[in-house]
């Protein structure tokens, strides 16, 4: 199944990239609503996903873990997602020392153009549903029989690659591993969807809470301030330390919530068994199949090339906007 999943990874990546560009050209002058441009990537990804499930005879209703969460577990999953936000900010800030953060500009732009509910829908609800179904559902399910932790790593790596920019790759990879293990702890994709929604909704909520004039003033003053190289280095070190401490503190709370969820669903001992022996042993293939095959290597090389050539997220931006950076 790993070989088929890796072929799916390659085909999906190429189809998504080429399909988004082709669709943007076809619909460039068409009178389509703005919201369609935000979800066109998910629509393009749906085609190879449906074909893959048909070829591999994956019944998404029966094969994927759609266990209904109890209300308390649903709330804990949401809280778990919010506890991961400082880790996201930390990894994002560290990566921003080397690469640009394109999503920050997109989020601010969306605040100006869309109502709060619409922002939540397109930046938190739809991504959580679509991405969890694809990456923690189809991909993780396909790798899972060869080892839970190895499947979590592989599906998370693919999840990070599909964000198609280096800034988002690092925290998407980390979240991908955690969300996969959350599915294992609860036996439900709904848990990872709720946690994913919480993580994505943070920026939308914060942008809504901060007045527009404050954002504009901060942006203008930030661009006008001149700092020496030593001041910049000191400021970056201080920011990394503060964010690192916050990430560690909130991360400790997230671990407690995770354990609570696993115990409430009678899966704590199961998780301990799957992760026993350390990360190296836990990610070792158990069915004789290799997680990494030639198609996966080719797909990853193409993905890295795309991230270097076109450093923008196709999850949230139109493909024709991306072409402007070529």
Secondary structure, 3 states (H helix, E strand, C coil): CHHHHHHHHHHHHHHHHHHHHHHHHHCCCCCCCHHHHHHHHHHHHHHHHHHHHHHCCCCHHHHCCECCCCHHHHHHHHHHHHHCHHHHHHHHHHHHCCCCCHHHHHHHHHHHHCCHHHHHHHHHHHHHHHHHHHHHHHHHHHHHCCCHHHHHHHHHHHHHHCCCCHHHHHHHHHHHHHHHHHHHHHCEHHHHHHHHHHHHHHHHHHHHHCCHHHHHHHHHHHHHCCCCHHHHHHHHHHHHHHHHHHHHHHHHHHHHHHHHHHHHCCCHHHHHHHCCCHHHHHCCCCCCCCCCCHHHHHHHHHHHHHHHHCCCCCCCCCHHHHHCCC
